[in-house]
């Protein structure tokens, strides 16, 4: 009988024409979901903090965006959402790879319901699907390896999926927008039988898009929650996606000052050719970024007879299959001598190099990889008391085991390889491109983490947090020769490395009044370097001296620490705010130092960087119906040490880190007409987001200019229906936020609109 009820609800969502009929049948025993309060001062404990208190009373800096905020902003992915959060800057490269700069650093950990996405730490090439099944996004800012293991320097981003509910709910949303974009979503939750509840979500979105990428994003999610007894609970979920992106490597900028034939400057370094339309993408029809994955999660919780104590086991398996080919290298044609069409030039040293600014040469890049990841997190939580001090204790063990084969080093051929296209009217299809892979890299990684934490309530006003962790990281690497995907080598040598690391966090918070507190925190992080000794390389240590690698592990782990002070302020719904000031140091940075005269690559652990700044989030409702949501981030992130060697001088010392603007800000003001007015149900808002200039290369010779764009929304709610319109980049500004390998600049979307109709019951 339980199965029949579940099947009926499941297929009702898929058959959306039946939704309204189904809703009417369920209306007698259905309750409407209350809006989820969103924001930086989340009033409930968050998964990413792992603390038994609301964020507004915790000694951490955490921002949370929930369902209603995501819908008000009209965003469908993480890039759009995180532009409206403090401390974090998104980068969407190659059409679908999302990375994030958090507090000035590109080292972060991304979680899906607590499951680490290791692709970001391996290759920084990890697409994330749309937010249809996401209830909220939590960002813990700053060094957090003690809580989530290696690589958590800038912060931790946790995507939390929607959960089953006892009450029956149905939702659906349809949307159409500029550039042929579309959106379809459907979901349902409720009881199957006593003790067993479900949640399911489906989504498909895409369209031609601003840059003609013709995306198609499709995903599905199913969760079951079984209250086995008063003391036992079992949660199961499975999610899958099949996403296709058109790869986007941007538009080539000029690497030098460009002169016309009369010797006048036509373009300065970093400029884009004015003849190129911002929407033009120089992609070959072979270009693609296809990503499929499936994730299984099983979470079991048992409460002991003393319900202050519980044990939780969180088991997951994740499989991802990604295929990529893109016209990555886009270069203008050049010549050492003036030829027909080469009527511009630049100075290369003391010599002229002639350039044809009307034609671009395309060169492809390809790889395929799989990731299989098993994780198990076992935690014991409990409460104890020593004298007048209350303790909330946590003891944990985490196992992560991953296998990741990657095919690369493609050998390109065919008429489409090295094709030349016009910058104004490019003929994109110039024949097939063949690219059999020549190398197979196989990686096995395991990590064992043991940790303990104690949240102490010392007095009614004073609380503290103390946590320590030990990690044992092991890695095996194997490289084989292949032809396509057929093995050529029969005997290959495994290279192994391992690291051990202790990490910690100590925090203290004083609650001056119920509305105002002050906290201080210190924490650290580590990140394995994953560098093996190879022929044809020279390695330089942190002292600037050449290393003679002893074994496979060349460099020490990257490490660092953070100091933070902050305050949470909460005067009910009228005013809430977060303030944080931080200092982060990153040691043992690895830099590419070029090549020797005999063409050997030079890699050196010669750098140190520091980031310091402040973050401020404010949410206010001065009068009923009028709300404000704003945030500002100041980040000064620079290279503070770059050891001189005989191979490289301290050229980067003092430079700003890439993709880390000094100033970031966002702000929205909304007005919701009240029940006693003729316009009840109408909700309007206007917002702004922007950054100061940002450097895109380590030498700080190229940058994106500062930008600020205006956005607006309006929605109308009647009964269970809602119509909404979002307009972004109202003044149609041309601006850039993403660079591909410092050579391809990707224009951001011009003025655009999305209109949606949604149904919730």
C-alpha positions as CSV (number, residue, x, y, z in Angstrom):
1,X,0.0,0.0,0.0
2,X,2.9,2.3,0.8
3,X,4.3,1.7,-2.7
4,X,1.0,2.5,-4.4
5,X,0.8,5.9,-2.6
6,X,4.3,6.8,-3.5
7,X,3.9,5.8,-7.1
8,X,0.8,7.9,-7.4
9,X,2.6,11.0,-6.1
10,X,5.7,10.3,-8.1
11,X,3.9,10.1,-11.5
12,X,1.6,13.0,-10.7
13,X,4.6,15.3,-10.7
14,X,5.8,14.0,-14.0
15,X,2.4,14.5,-15.6
16,X,2.0,18.2,-14.9
17,X,-1.4,18.7,-16.6
18,X,-2.7,16.6,-13.7
19,X,-1.2,18.7,-11.0
20,X,-4.1,21.0,-10.4
21,X,-6.6,18.1,-10.2
22,X,-4.3,16.3,-7.8
23,X,-3.9,19.4,-5.7
24,X,-7.7,19.8,-5.4
25,X,-8.0,16.2,-4.2
26,X,-5.4,16.7,-1.5
27,X,-6.5,20.2,-0.4
28,X,-8.4,19.0,2.6
29,X,-5.4,17.6,4.3
30,X,-2.7,19.9,2.9
31,X,-0.9,22.8,4.5
32,X,1.0,25.5,2.6
33,X,4.8,25.7,3.3
34,X,5.8,28.8,5.2
35,X,8.4,30.9,3.4
36,X,12.0,30.0,4.4
37,X,13.8,32.9,6.0
38,X,16.9,33.6,4.2
39,X,20.1,35.2,4.8
40,X,23.4,35.6,6.4
41,X,22.0,35.5,9.9
42,X,20.3,32.1,9.7
43,X,18.2,31.5,12.7
44,X,18.6,27.7,12.8
45,X,21.7,25.5,13.2
46,X,23.3,24.9,9.8
47,X,24.8,21.7,8.5
48,X,28.0,23.4,7.5
49,X,28.7,24.8,11.0
50,X,28.2,21.4,12.7
51,X,27.2,23.4,15.8
52,X,24.0,22.9,18.0
53,X,23.2,26.6,17.9
54,X,21.8,29.1,15.5
55,X,24.4,30.8,13.3
56,X,23.5,34.2,14.9
57,X,24.9,32.8,18.1
58,X,27.8,30.9,16.7
59,X,31.5,32.0,16.6
60,X,31.7,31.5,12.9
61,X,31.0,33.4,9.7
62,X,28.4,31.6,7.7
63,X,26.1,33.0,5.0
64,X,22.9,31.1,4.0
65,X,20.6,31.6,1.0
66,X,17.3,29.7,1.0
67,X,14.6,28.9,-1.4
68,X,12.7,32.2,-1.4
69,X,15.8,34.3,-1.9
70,X,16.9,32.1,-4.8
71,X,13.5,32.6,-6.4
72,X,13.4,36.3,-5.8
73,X,16.8,36.8,-7.4
74,X,15.6,34.7,-10.4
75,X,18.8,32.7,-10.4
76,X,19.0,29.1,-11.5
77,X,22.7,28.3,-10.7
78,X,25.4,28.9,-8.2
79,X,27.1,31.6,-10.2
80,X,24.1,33.9,-10.1
81,X,23.4,33.2,-6.5
82,X,26.9,33.7,-5.1
83,X,27.2,37.1,-6.7
84,X,24.7,38.2,-4.1
85,X,26.7,36.8,-1.1
86,X,29.7,38.4,0.7
87,X,33.2,37.0,0.6
88,X,32.7,34.9,-2.5
89,X,33.3,35.6,-6.2
90,X,32.2,33.0,-8.8
91,X,34.1,32.2,-12.0
92,X,32.3,30.3,-14.8
93,X,35.0,29.1,-17.2
94,X,34.9,27.0,-20.4
95,X,31.1,27.3,-20.5
96,X,30.3,25.1,-17.5
97,X,33.2,24.8,-15.0
98,X,32.3,26.8,-11.9
99,X,35.0,27.8,-9.4
100,X,34.9,30.2,-6.6
101,X,37.3,32.7,-5.0
102,X,36.5,32.9,-1.3
103,X,38.2,35.5,0.9
104,X,40.7,36.0,-1.9
105,X,41.7,32.4,-2.4
106,X,40.7,29.8,-5.0
107,X,41.2,26.9,-2.5
108,X,37.7,25.8,-1.3
109,X,35.7,22.7,-0.6
110,X,32.3,22.2,-2.2
111,X,29.8,19.8,-0.6
112,X,26.5,18.3,-1.7
113,X,24.6,17.4,1.5
114,X,28.0,16.9,3.1
115,X,29.5,14.9,0.3
116,X,32.8,16.4,-0.9
117,X,33.2,17.2,-4.6
118,X,36.8,16.3,-5.1
119,X,36.9,17.3,-8.8
120,X,37.5,20.9,-7.7
121,X,40.7,19.9,-5.9
122,X,41.9,17.6,-8.7
123,X,41.4,19.7,-11.8
124,X,39.2,22.7,-11.1
125,X,36.9,21.4,-13.8
126,X,33.6,20.6,-12.1
127,X,30.2,21.6,-13.4
128,X,27.3,22.1,-11.0
129,X,23.8,21.5,-12.1
130,X,20.9,24.0,-11.5
131,X,19.4,24.7,-8.1
132,X,15.9,23.1,-8.7
133,X,16.2,20.6,-5.9
134,X,18.3,22.8,-3.5
135,X,16.7,24.1,-0.3
136,X,19.5,26.3,0.7
137,X,23.2,27.1,0.1
138,X,25.5,27.6,3.0
139,X,28.9,29.2,2.8
140,X,31.3,28.8,5.8
141,X,34.1,31.4,5.2
142,X,37.7,30.9,6.1
143,X,40.1,28.1,7.0
144,X,38.0,25.0,8.0
145,X,40.1,21.9,7.5
146,X,39.4,20.8,11.1
147,X,35.7,20.4,10.1
148,X,36.0,19.2,6.5
149,X,39.5,18.0,5.8
150,X,42.1,19.2,3.3
151,X,41.9,22.2,0.9
152,X,39.4,24.1,3.0
153,X,41.3,27.4,3.0
154,X,39.0,30.2,1.5
155,X,35.9,28.4,2.7
156,X,33.3,25.6,2.4
157,X,30.2,25.7,0.2
158,X,27.5,23.3,1.1
159,X,24.4,22.6,-1.1
160,X,21.6,21.3,0.9
161,X,18.8,19.4,-0.9
162,X,15.1,19.6,-0.1
163,X,13.9,17.1,2.5
164,X,10.8,14.9,2.8
165,X,7.8,16.4,4.7
166,X,4.9,14.9,6.5
167,X,2.5,17.3,4.9
168,X,1.7,16.8,1.2
169,X,3.1,19.5,-1.1
170,X,3.2,19.9,-4.9
171,X,5.2,22.5,-6.8
172,X,5.8,23.3,-10.5
173,X,7.5,26.2,-12.3
174,X,7.8,27.1,-16.0
175,X,9.9,29.9,-17.4
176,X,10.9,31.5,-20.7
177,X,13.6,34.1,-21.2
178,X,15.9,36.0,-23.4
179,X,18.1,34.2,-26.0
180,X,15.6,31.3,-26.1
181,X,16.2,30.2,-22.5
182,X,13.7,28.0,-20.8
183,X,13.1,26.4,-17.4
184,X,10.8,23.6,-16.2
185,X,10.7,22.3,-12.6
186,X,8.4,20.0,-10.7
187,X,8.4,18.5,-7.2
188,X,6.3,16.8,-4.6
189,X,6.7,15.7,-1.0
190,X,4.5,14.0,1.6
191,X,3.7,10.9,3.5
192,X,3.7,7.5,1.9
193,X,2.6,5.7,5.0
194,X,3.1,6.1,8.8
195,X,6.7,6.9,9.4
196,X,7.8,7.0,5.8
197,X,8.0,10.3,3.9
198,X,9.3,11.3,0.5
199,X,10.6,14.2,-1.6
200,X,11.1,14.2,-5.4
201,X,12.2,16.9,-7.8
202,X,12.8,17.1,-11.6
203,X,14.2,19.9,-13.7
204,X,15.2,20.7,-17.2
205,X,16.6,24.0,-18.4
206,X,18.7,25.5,-21.1
207,X,18.3,27.2,-24.5
208,X,20.5,28.9,-27.0
209,X,21.8,31.4,-24.5
210,X,23.7,34.7,-24.7
211,X,26.8,33.0,-26.1
212,X,25.0,30.4,-28.3
213,X,26.1,27.7,-26.0
214,X,22.8,25.7,-26.4
215,X,22.9,24.3,-22.8
216,X,20.6,21.5,-21.7
217,X,20.6,20.9,-18.0
218,X,18.5,17.9,-16.7
219,X,18.4,16.5,-13.2
220,X,16.3,14.4,-10.9
221,X,16.2,13.9,-7.1
222,X,14.5,11.4,-4.9
223,X,14.7,11.2,-1.1
224,X,13.0,8.9,1.4
225,X,12.9,9.3,5.2
226,X,11.9,6.4,7.4
227,X,11.3,6.9,11.1
228,X,12.0,3.4,12.1
229,X,11.3,3.9,15.8
230,X,11.4,6.7,18.4
231,X,15.2,6.3,18.5
232,X,16.1,5.4,14.9
233,X,15.9,7.3,11.6
234,X,17.0,6.2,8.2
235,X,17.4,8.7,5.3
236,X,18.1,7.7,1.7
237,X,18.5,9.9,-1.4
238,X,19.6,9.5,-5.0
239,X,20.3,12.3,-7.4
240,X,21.3,12.2,-11.0
241,X,22.1,14.7,-13.8
242,X,22.7,14.7,-17.5
243,X,24.0,18.1,-18.4
244,X,25.3,19.4,-21.7
245,X,27.1,22.7,-22.2
246,X,28.5,24.4,-25.2
247,X,32.1,25.0,-24.2
248,X,33.1,28.7,-24.1
249,X,36.7,29.8,-24.2
250,X,35.8,33.5,-24.6
251,X,37.2,36.0,-27.1
252,X,40.9,36.6,-27.6
253,X,42.2,39.9,-26.3
254,X,45.4,41.5,-27.6
255,X,48.5,40.5,-25.6
256,X,50.5,43.6,-26.7
257,X,49.8,47.2,-27.7
258,X,48.7,47.0,-31.3
259,X,49.7,49.7,-33.9
260,X,48.2,50.4,-37.3
261,X,50.3,50.8,-40.4
262,X,50.9,54.5,-39.7
263,X,52.3,53.7,-36.2
264,X,49.3,54.9,-34.2
265,X,48.1,52.8,-31.3
266,X,44.9,50.9,-32.4
267,X,44.5,48.8,-29.3
268,X,46.2,48.6,-25.9
269,X,47.2,45.4,-24.2
270,X,44.1,43.6,-22.9
271,X,41.6,45.1,-25.4
272,X,39.1,43.1,-27.4
273,X,38.9,43.7,-31.1
274,X,36.0,46.2,-31.5
275,X,34.8,44.3,-34.6
276,X,33.8,41.3,-32.6
277,X,30.2,41.1,-31.4
278,X,30.1,40.2,-27.7
279,X,27.7,37.3,-28.5
280,X,30.1,35.7,-31.1
281,X,31.6,32.4,-29.9
282,X,34.4,31.0,-32.0
283,X,33.5,27.4,-31.2
284,X,33.8,24.4,-33.5
285,X,30.7,22.2,-33.8
286,X,32.7,19.5,-32.2
287,X,33.0,21.6,-29.0
288,X,31.2,20.1,-26.0
289,X,31.2,19.7,-22.3
290,X,29.0,16.8,-21.3
291,X,28.6,15.8,-17.6
292,X,26.7,12.9,-16.2
293,X,26.6,11.8,-12.5
294,X,24.7,9.8,-10.0
295,X,24.9,10.1,-6.2
296,X,23.6,7.7,-3.5
297,X,23.4,8.8,0.1
298,X,22.4,6.7,3.2
299,X,22.2,8.5,6.5
300,X,21.4,6.5,9.7
301,X,20.8,8.2,13.1
302,X,20.3,6.3,16.4
303,X,19.4,8.1,19.7
304,X,20.5,6.4,22.9
305,X,18.3,5.9,25.9
306,X,19.7,9.2,27.1
307,X,18.5,11.3,24.1
308,X,21.3,13.8,24.7
309,X,23.5,11.3,22.9
310,X,23.2,10.1,19.3
311,X,25.3,8.3,16.7
312,X,25.1,9.1,13.0
313,X,26.6,7.3,10.0
314,X,26.6,9.2,6.7
315,X,27.5,6.9,3.8
316,X,27.7,8.0,0.1
317,X,28.8,6.9,-3.3
318,X,29.3,9.3,-6.2
319,X,30.1,8.6,-9.8
320,X,30.8,11.3,-12.4
321,X,31.5,10.9,-16.2
322,X,32.7,14.0,-18.0
323,X,33.7,14.5,-21.7
324,X,35.3,17.7,-22.9
325,X,36.5,19.2,-26.2
326,X,36.9,22.9,-26.9
327,X,38.6,25.3,-29.2
328,X,40.7,26.6,-26.3
329,X,43.5,28.4,-28.1
330,X,42.3,31.3,-30.1
331,X,45.2,33.3,-31.6
332,X,45.4,36.0,-34.2
333,X,47.5,35.2,-37.2
334,X,51.0,36.7,-37.1
335,X,53.9,37.0,-39.5
336,X,57.5,38.2,-39.2
337,X,57.1,40.1,-42.4
338,X,54.3,42.4,-43.7
339,X,51.9,40.4,-45.9
340,X,48.5,41.0,-47.4
341,X,46.0,41.5,-44.6
342,X,48.7,41.8,-41.9
343,X,48.3,45.6,-41.7
344,X,48.8,45.9,-37.9
345,X,51.8,45.1,-35.8
346,X,53.1,44.9,-32.2
347,X,56.6,45.2,-30.8
348,X,58.1,41.9,-29.7
349,X,61.3,43.0,-28.0
350,X,62.9,45.4,-30.5
351,X,61.3,43.7,-33.5
352,X,57.9,44.2,-35.2
353,X,55.6,41.3,-35.4
354,X,52.8,41.8,-38.0
355,X,49.3,40.7,-37.1
356,X,46.1,40.0,-39.0
357,X,43.4,41.3,-36.6
358,X,40.6,40.0,-38.8
359,X,41.3,36.3,-38.6
360,X,41.7,33.8,-35.7
361,X,43.4,30.4,-35.6
362,X,41.6,27.7,-33.5
363,X,43.4,24.9,-31.7
364,X,41.5,22.3,-29.7
365,X,42.0,20.7,-26.3
366,X,40.3,17.6,-25.0
367,X,40.1,15.3,-22.0
368,X,37.7,12.7,-20.6
369,X,37.5,11.6,-16.9
370,X,35.6,9.5,-14.5
371,X,35.4,9.9,-10.8
372,X,34.2,7.2,-8.4
373,X,34.1,8.4,-4.8
374,X,33.0,6.5,-1.6
375,X,32.7,8.4,1.6
376,X,31.7,7.4,5.1
377,X,31.4,9.8,8.0
378,X,30.7,8.3,11.5
379,X,29.9,10.8,14.3
380,X,29.0,10.6,17.9
381,X,27.2,13.6,19.4
382,X,26.4,14.1,23.0
383,X,26.0,16.5,25.9
384,X,27.8,16.5,29.2
385,X,28.4,18.9,32.1
386,X,31.5,19.7,34.2
387,X,30.6,21.9,37.1
388,X,28.6,24.8,35.6
389,X,29.9,24.3,32.1
390,X,27.7,22.6,29.5
391,X,29.5,20.7,26.8
392,X,28.2,19.7,23.3
393,X,30.6,17.0,22.2
394,X,31.4,15.5,18.8
395,X,33.7,12.6,18.0
396,X,34.1,11.7,14.3
397,X,35.8,9.5,11.8
398,X,35.8,10.2,8.0
399,X,36.9,7.9,5.3
400,X,37.2,9.1,1.7
401,X,38.2,6.7,-1.1
402,X,38.4,7.9,-4.7
403,X,39.4,6.5,-8.1
404,X,39.8,8.9,-11.0
405,X,41.1,7.9,-14.4
406,X,41.6,10.7,-16.9
407,X,42.3,10.4,-20.6
408,X,44.3,13.4,-22.0
409,X,47.2,14.4,-24.3
410,X,45.1,14.1,-27.5
411,X,46.7,13.9,-30.9
412,X,44.7,16.2,-33.2
413,X,44.2,15.8,-36.9
414,X,41.5,16.4,-39.5
415,X,40.4,19.4,-41.6
416,X,38.9,21.2,-38.6
417,X,42.2,21.2,-36.7
418,X,44.1,24.5,-36.7
419,X,41.3,26.1,-38.8
420,X,41.1,29.8,-39.4
421,X,37.9,31.8,-39.0
422,X,36.9,35.4,-39.7
423,X,36.2,37.5,-36.6
424,X,33.0,39.1,-38.0
425,X,31.4,36.3,-39.9
426,X,33.2,33.1,-38.8
427,X,32.5,29.9,-40.7
428,X,32.5,27.6,-37.6
429,X,32.2,24.2,-39.3
430,X,35.4,23.5,-41.2
431,X,35.3,19.8,-41.1
432,X,35.8,17.0,-38.5
433,X,38.5,17.0,-35.9
434,X,40.0,13.7,-34.7
435,X,41.7,13.6,-31.3
436,X,42.6,10.1,-30.0
437,X,44.1,10.3,-26.5
438,X,47.7,9.4,-25.9
439,X,47.9,9.3,-22.1
440,X,45.8,7.8,-19.3
441,X,46.4,9.2,-15.8
442,X,44.9,7.1,-13.0
443,X,44.6,8.4,-9.5
444,X,43.7,6.6,-6.3
445,X,43.3,8.7,-3.1
446,X,42.3,7.8,0.4
447,X,41.9,10.0,3.4
448,X,41.3,9.0,7.0
449,X,40.2,11.9,9.3
450,X,39.8,11.6,13.0
451,X,38.3,14.7,14.8
452,X,36.8,15.8,18.1
453,X,35.0,19.0,18.9
454,X,33.6,20.6,22.0
455,X,31.2,23.5,22.1
456,X,31.2,24.9,25.6
457,X,28.5,27.0,27.2
458,X,30.5,28.5,30.0
459,X,28.0,31.0,31.2
460,X,24.7,32.5,29.8
461,X,26.9,35.0,28.0
462,X,30.2,33.2,27.3
463,X,30.6,30.3,25.0
464,X,33.6,28.7,23.2
465,X,34.5,26.1,20.6
466,X,37.6,23.9,20.5
467,X,38.2,21.3,17.8
468,X,41.2,19.3,16.6
469,X,41.6,16.8,13.7
470,X,44.2,14.4,12.4
471,X,44.2,13.5,8.7
472,X,46.2,10.8,6.9
473,X,46.2,11.4,3.1
474,X,47.5,8.8,0.6
475,X,47.7,9.0,-3.1
476,X,48.8,6.6,-5.9
477,X,49.4,7.9,-9.4
478,X,49.9,5.9,-12.6
479,X,50.4,7.2,-16.1
480,X,50.1,4.9,-19.1
481,X,50.3,5.3,-22.9
482,X,47.1,4.7,-24.8
483,X,45.8,4.9,-28.3
484,X,42.4,6.4,-28.1
485,X,41.3,4.5,-25.0
486,X,43.1,1.3,-25.7
487,X,46.1,0.5,-23.4
488,X,49.5,0.5,-25.0
489,X,51.8,0.0,-21.9
490,X,51.9,-3.4,-20.3
491,X,54.2,-2.4,-17.4
492,X,53.8,0.9,-15.6
493,X,55.2,2.1,-12.3
494,X,52.9,3.4,-9.5
495,X,54.0,6.6,-7.8
496,X,52.9,7.0,-4.2
497,X,52.8,9.9,-1.8
498,X,51.3,10.5,1.7
499,X,50.8,13.4,4.1
500,X,49.8,13.6,7.7
501,X,48.3,16.8,9.1
502,X,46.9,18.2,12.4
503,X,44.4,21.0,12.1
504,X,42.5,23.0,14.7
505,X,39.9,25.6,15.5
506,X,39.5,27.7,18.6
507,X,36.7,30.2,19.0
508,X,35.1,32.2,21.8
509,X,31.9,34.3,21.8
510,X,30.6,36.8,24.3
511,X,26.8,37.7,24.2
512,X,26.6,41.3,25.5
513,X,22.9,41.4,25.1
514,X,20.3,39.1,23.5
515,X,20.8,41.2,20.3
516,X,24.6,41.7,20.1
517,X,27.6,39.5,20.5
518,X,31.3,39.5,19.7
519,X,33.5,36.5,18.7
520,X,37.1,35.7,17.9
521,X,38.4,32.6,16.2
522,X,41.7,31.0,15.0
523,X,41.9,28.1,12.6
524,X,44.2,26.5,10.1
525,X,44.2,24.4,6.9
526,X,46.4,22.2,4.8
527,X,46.3,21.0,1.2
528,X,48.3,18.1,-0.4
529,X,50.5,19.3,-3.3
530,X,50.1,16.2,-5.4
531,X,53.5,16.8,-7.1
532,X,55.6,13.8,-8.3
533,X,59.2,13.9,-9.4
534,X,59.3,13.8,-13.2
535,X,62.1,13.7,-15.8
536,X,62.5,17.0,-17.5
537,X,61.7,19.1,-14.4
538,X,63.7,21.1,-11.9
539,X,62.2,21.6,-8.5
540,X,62.9,24.6,-6.1
541,X,62.1,24.6,-2.4
542,X,60.8,27.4,-0.2
543,X,64.3,28.5,0.6
544,X,65.0,29.2,-3.1
545,X,67.4,26.2,-3.4
546,X,67.1,23.4,-5.9
547,X,65.5,20.2,-4.5
548,X,66.7,16.7,-5.3
549,X,63.5,14.8,-4.7
550,X,63.9,11.8,-2.4
551,X,61.0,9.5,-3.4
552,X,57.9,10.5,-5.1
553,X,56.7,13.3,-2.8
554,X,58.4,16.5,-3.9
555,X,56.8,19.4,-2.0
556,X,55.5,20.0,1.4
557,X,51.8,20.4,1.8
558,X,50.4,23.9,1.3
559,X,49.4,25.2,4.7
560,X,48.1,28.3,6.4
561,X,46.0,29.8,9.2
562,X,43.3,32.4,9.8
563,X,42.5,34.9,12.5
564,X,38.9,36.3,12.6
565,X,36.9,38.6,14.8
566,X,33.2,39.3,14.2
567,X,29.8,40.2,15.5
568,X,26.3,39.0,15.0
569,X,23.5,41.6,15.6
570,X,19.8,40.6,15.7
571,X,16.9,42.9,16.5
572,X,14.2,40.5,15.3
573,X,13.0,41.0,11.7
574,X,13.7,44.8,11.9
575,X,17.5,44.5,11.7
576,X,20.0,41.6,11.5
577,X,23.6,41.9,10.5
578,X,26.9,40.0,10.4
579,X,30.3,41.6,10.6
580,X,33.6,39.8,10.2
581,X,37.2,41.0,10.0
582,X,39.8,38.4,8.9
583,X,43.5,37.7,8.2
584,X,44.6,34.6,6.3
585,X,48.1,33.5,5.4
586,X,48.8,30.8,2.8
587,X,52.3,29.2,2.9
588,X,54.3,27.0,0.5
589,X,52.6,28.1,-2.7
590,X,53.8,26.4,-5.8
591,X,54.6,28.5,-8.9
592,X,55.6,27.8,-12.4
593,X,59.0,29.5,-12.9
594,X,59.4,28.9,-16.7
595,X,62.0,26.9,-18.5
596,X,65.8,26.5,-18.4
597,X,68.0,27.1,-21.4
598,X,67.9,23.4,-22.1
599,X,64.1,23.4,-22.0
600,X,63.5,21.9,-18.6
601,X,60.4,23.0,-16.7
602,X,61.0,24.7,-13.4
603,X,58.5,24.3,-10.5
604,X,59.1,26.1,-7.2
605,X,57.5,26.1,-3.8
606,X,58.5,29.8,-3.4
607,X,55.4,31.8,-2.6
608,X,53.4,33.1,0.3
609,X,50.2,35.0,0.2
610,X,48.1,36.9,2.6
611,X,44.5,38.0,2.5
612,X,42.9,40.5,5.0
613,X,39.5,42.2,4.9
614,X,36.1,42.7,6.2
615,X,32.6,41.4,5.4
616,X,29.3,43.0,6.3
617,X,25.8,41.6,5.7
618,X,22.7,43.6,6.6
619,X,19.0,42.6,6.4
620,X,16.3,45.0,7.6
621,X,12.6,45.5,7.5
622,X,12.1,49.2,8.5
623,X,8.4,49.0,8.0
624,X,6.1,46.0,7.3
625,X,6.5,44.9,3.7
626,X,9.7,46.9,2.9
627,X,12.9,44.9,3.2
628,X,16.5,45.5,2.6
629,X,19.2,43.0,1.8
630,X,22.8,44.2,1.3
631,X,26.4,43.1,1.6
632,X,29.9,44.5,1.2
633,X,33.3,42.8,1.1
634,X,36.7,44.4,1.3
635,X,39.5,41.9,0.5
636,X,43.2,42.8,0.1
637,X,44.8,39.5,-1.2
638,X,48.4,39.7,-2.3
639,X,51.6,37.7,-2.8
640,X,53.7,38.7,0.2
641,X,56.7,36.6,-0.5
642,X,58.2,35.2,-3.7
643,X,61.6,33.7,-3.0
644,X,64.3,34.8,-5.5
645,X,66.1,31.9,-7.2
646,X,68.6,31.7,-9.9
647,X,65.7,30.8,-12.1
648,X,63.3,33.6,-11.1
649,X,63.4,36.9,-9.2
650,X,60.8,38.3,-6.8
651,X,58.7,39.7,-9.7
652,X,55.3,38.8,-8.1
653,X,55.9,40.0,-4.6
654,X,53.3,42.6,-3.7
655,X,51.0,41.7,-6.6
656,X,47.3,41.1,-6.0
657,X,46.0,37.5,-6.3
658,X,44.1,36.8,-9.5
659,X,40.2,36.9,-9.5
660,X,40.2,38.6,-6.1
661,X,38.7,42.1,-6.4
662,X,39.4,44.5,-3.5
663,X,35.7,45.6,-3.3
664,X,32.5,43.5,-3.9
665,X,29.0,44.6,-3.0
666,X,25.4,43.7,-3.6
667,X,22.1,45.3,-2.5
668,X,18.4,44.7,-2.9
669,X,15.4,46.5,-1.7
670,X,11.9,44.9,-1.9
671,X,8.4,46.0,-1.2
672,X,5.6,43.5,-0.7
673,X,2.1,45.1,-0.7
674,X,0.2,44.2,2.4
675,X,-3.1,42.3,2.7
676,X,-5.1,45.4,3.4
677,X,-4.1,47.2,0.1
678,X,-5.6,47.0,-3.4
679,X,-2.3,45.7,-4.7
680,X,-2.0,42.8,-2.2
681,X,0.0,39.9,-3.7
682,X,2.4,42.2,-5.6
683,X,6.1,42.0,-4.7
684,X,8.6,44.3,-6.4
685,X,12.4,44.7,-6.0
686,X,15.4,46.4,-7.4
687,X,19.1,45.5,-6.9
688,X,22.7,46.1,-7.7
689,X,25.8,44.0,-7.7
690,X,29.4,44.9,-8.7
691,X,33.1,44.7,-8.0
692,X,36.2,46.8,-8.3
693,X,38.8,46.0,-10.9
694,X,40.2,42.5,-10.8
695,X,43.5,41.2,-12.1
696,X,43.5,38.1,-14.3
697,X,47.2,37.2,-14.5
698,X,49.8,36.8,-11.7
699,X,52.0,39.6,-13.2
700,X,49.0,42.1,-12.7
701,X,49.5,43.4,-16.2
702,X,45.9,42.5,-17.3
703,X,42.7,43.3,-15.5
704,X,38.9,43.4,-15.8
705,X,37.5,46.9,-15.1
706,X,35.2,47.6,-12.3
707,X,31.5,47.1,-13.0
708,X,28.1,47.6,-11.4
709,X,24.8,46.3,-12.9
710,X,21.2,47.0,-12.0
711,X,18.6,44.3,-11.8
712,X,14.9,44.3,-11.0
713,X,12.0,41.8,-10.2
714,X,8.3,41.9,-9.9
715,X,5.9,39.1,-8.9
716,X,2.3,38.7,-8.3
717,X,0.9,36.0,-6.0
718,X,-2.8,34.8,-6.2
719,X,-4.1,31.7,-4.5
720,X,-1.5,29.0,-5.2
721,X,-0.1,30.7,-8.3
722,X,2.7,33.1,-8.8
723,X,3.8,35.1,-11.9
724,X,7.3,36.6,-11.8
725,X,9.5,38.7,-14.1
726,X,13.2,39.3,-13.5
727,X,15.3,41.7,-15.6
728,X,19.0,41.7,-15.3
729,X,21.7,44.1,-16.4
730,X,19.0,46.7,-17.0
731,X,21.3,49.2,-18.6
732,X,22.9,46.6,-21.0
733,X,26.4,47.1,-19.8
734,X,29.3,45.3,-21.4
735,X,31.6,43.8,-18.7
736,X,33.8,40.8,-18.0
737,X,34.3,38.6,-14.9
738,X,35.9,35.5,-16.3
739,X,39.2,34.8,-18.2
740,X,40.2,31.5,-19.7
741,X,43.9,30.9,-19.3
742,X,44.4,34.7,-19.2
743,X,43.9,34.9,-23.0
744,X,40.1,34.4,-23.6
745,X,37.8,37.0,-22.0
746,X,34.2,35.8,-21.7
747,X,31.6,38.7,-22.0
748,X,28.9,38.7,-19.4
749,X,25.2,38.6,-20.5
750,X,23.6,41.7,-21.9
751,X,20.2,42.9,-20.8
752,X,18.0,39.9,-20.3
753,X,14.7,38.8,-18.9
754,X,13.1,35.7,-17.5
755,X,9.4,35.3,-16.9
756,X,8.2,32.4,-14.8
757,X,4.8,31.0,-13.7
758,X,4.8,28.7,-10.6
759,X,2.3,26.7,-8.6
760,X,2.7,25.7,-5.0
761,X,0.3,23.8,-2.8
